[in-house]
Amino acid sequence: MKQGFVQIYTGDGKGKTTAALGLALRAAGRGLKVFIAQFAKGMFYGELEALKRFAPQITLQQYGRKCFIEDEPTEEDMRLAREGWKQIQTVLQETEYDLLILDEIGIALHYSLVSLEEVTDLIRHKPETLELVLTGRKIPEQLYQQADLVTEMREIKHYYNTGVKARKGIEF
């Protein structure tokens, strides 16, 4: 029986979701089943279209609307996050997935869309063979102690700062 670990990709730099999606592709290439839950995202991203080609081996669900990061979450944002969290509990009980990615869970925690206690409990009670990946800015350091791998993406230089807007196929 293989051991599933807990990985965290956090920090202010670009690449957290991209790293998690790369892991999802690697897992699918080895015949593993992947469930990706995206919090605080409801917009179209290029990866959504690409990952459809891997269905049903990779399942991606979004639990959000257009990005609210510049504002405060609405009641609808809260409802969608709660709906997502409920579905994740079902995914855990079914045990058909080998890899579970909670994309932008750091933002969901920061805005109290999901509680730290819920995530801590999920980590503590996840199936032994399930690989769990948490991504997002502002992941609480308390979760680092429960993780087996923590990677911080640090921005050193970014073309956004020169006025470059998000580009189709690169940032979204």
Number of C-alpha atoms within 10 A of each C-alpha: 5 8 9 16 18 20 20 25 24 25 19 14 15 17 19 23 19 14 13 22 17 12 16 25 18 12 17 18 12 9 11 16 20 26 22 20 24 22 30 27 21 17 12 11 14 12 14 15 10 10 17 13 10 15 13 12 19 20 18 16 15 19 20 23 17 11 14 14 11 6 7 9 18 11 10 11 23 19 14 20 26 16 13 20 20 11 15 18 12 11 14 16 12 9 12 13 20 18 23 24 25 24 24 24 28 26 19 26 21 17 15 13 22 20 14 19 10 12 17 13 11 15 17 11 10 19 17 13 15 20 19 22 23 25 29 27 21 16 22 12 9 10 16 15 9 16 16 12 13 19 13 16 16 12 11 8 8 11 9 9 8 7 8 9 10 11 8 9 9 9 12 12
